[in-house]
Amino acid sequence: MTYLAIDNVVKSFGDFQALKGVSLTVEEGEFVCFLGPSGCGKTTLLRAVAGLDLPTAGRIHQAGRDITLAPPEQRDFGIVFQSYALFPNLTVFQNIAFGLENMKHPKAEIHSRVSQLLDTIGLPDSGSKYPNQLSGGQQQRVALARAIALSPGLLLLDEPLSALDARVRIQLRAEIKRLQRELNITTIMVTHDQEEALAMADRIVVMNHGVIEQIGTPEQIYYQPASPFVARFIGAMNFYPAVADQQGRLSLGRQTLPRQVAPGSRHLLAWRPELMRLACPQDHNSLRGHILGLSFLGAFIRAEVALDHHSEPILADLSARDCDLQQLYPGQEVALELPLEHTHLFCGASA
């Protein structure tokens, strides 16, 4: 069931269009991530949903109600910012209870609700502490509890984890996802972190220069990118320009792709580095080149390889299960195997 409908929303700041006719729907109970680089329009879109920046054109409906021009206090949402935005002079308990007290809820109900939320966020004994006595991750949990205290229909998260260190981010994103599922609260999160979006979202909205490049599940976004921009932005991707021959065939090294295109048409082949394997030097269908550099990344080594007859180097993520990585060194001649059925084909000559 559609909970939030964004229809052809435009947002202009003078002559600059931050949003260029954005349309999408969010289902009830869904976790959606707005993902993209700085300046792509993702935060502007979130602020339009919250009523903090009213759209120049278009409509926004929440639970069937037109909220396009409604002020923030007349919208049913809770919001968590990157900066926590906790009241430093109030205790943790008072911060979480703030909205409930403003709505004149009974004291017994407030105490019960806040105590329950403190348990939910794993801080049952921190109610009497002040924000400056908590770590960044703990403060963000308190901000999350405050946002959901009034049981809003929509939870908005504006890059809530970007100010935290890597270990805390990983822990907290799992907790946010668990909490979202338990409460079944419709959630939109803005992030520029692709790994964060892949790990947390039911669907990802990839944005670029004020438009939506692709909407899909994490698996669809990663394995079936709709454009070179999405392919490049989500994970690492190799690109290889190719021109079809007179029979409509495309070649990658000595291999011919198992698909037909228009004769003479230009295309861009793309594939993930983890698809590549070291091949036997005698394999005539392999891609050949020499190693420019090696990066140890824990579970695998990323090799930067200069292919013969190809100007741009490619990346190959090589696992210790497939080869003896200690035998690799810069300058080494290598042969690489690539399953062509997993390559992506984009029409056009450049990425």
C-alpha angles and dihedrals in degrees: 000000000000111000101171125030121188111189122193094320117188125187121187130185103195107302093344118095109208093176121031109196101313118189130178143130130227120207124226111273093011125138109219127181124205102211131184146102124292111292095022094119101252096122091043089055092049091049090050089054090049094047092241092117114025115218121251091222139354133056136269122200125189118192089343094309122117105237098163095120100018116124116247094256090060093055124088104234145110120214135203120195132203090247095055090230093212120163104253094204093054127076122243089259092050092047092055092043094049098097094040091053092049089054089052096240115173115271094239091052091048092051092049094046095047092046090051092050092048088055091046094054093044097249103106094147098043101078094106095048125097123235094254089060091061133076120248092259092050092049090052090052089053090049089052092050091050091051094053098037092098092047095242120197091231131037117203119197117190105198090309096174104041095095093055130087120257099261094048091046092056092048095045096046089057090050093048091051092048091049092047091053093046093051094036088220120166105244137190119189128188115212141153090201110101094194090053092052094047092050098045112027132090086199133009125214108204111203133191129175094345098311135092113252096185143347119203149113117293089258093051093047093049102039100029107035112182096212141016088255092059091043091053097040096050108063125316120317135183120220127201122179115221137178120211117241124230090279092053094253126143122209133205108192105312093336126096118216116241094240138078126230136171112297111259094011120142121233142170118229116206134184140165119258092232090065092069125095134182109261133204112272088234092060102109093194094058126107110251131206144111132272115257097181145344129222121193108221101172106250092037145008118244111218121198105212130191106214122214110258094008122103099205120065118235133216125239121187105209122194126214087231090067102042147357099272092189088069092062121097138165112276093028118138111236140180118216131200121214126181101228094204088072096055120109122226121213121182110236139061102256141042 
